[in-house]
Amino acid sequence: MLRVFARSGRRYRPIEHDLIEDLGLGLTVWEGTYGGDMARWLRWIDAAGILIPTGAERATAAEQMADEAARRAKAAAQRADREKLRADELEAKLARYAAKLRDAGLSPNGE
């Protein structure tokens, strides 16, 4: 059981809900892996009781976000390439039709 106390003058008083109001932070016991060791650890929490990520957790999250952004960018580039190919094919098809109209003595522009 974790009990947190704050100094008030010359005395210490227990802090409710493990939150140090002056800091807007608290402590909690967390079970998990840190530095390769699985154990129970003291972890900082914010005023809402949410764990504050460690540097390694923030780095991992940033890497995952970067990987996801790269995947989305690659997918968007592939879609753009497909649309460009489709547009080029349509342009070539229109050019062939225009040539057929010219060959038939008709103007493709209505002239």
Summary of the structure (lengths in Angstrom):
residues: 111
radius of gyration: 32.4
end to end distance: 90.0
largest distance: 104.3
contacts: 214
relative contact order: 0.07
helix: 47%
strand: 28%
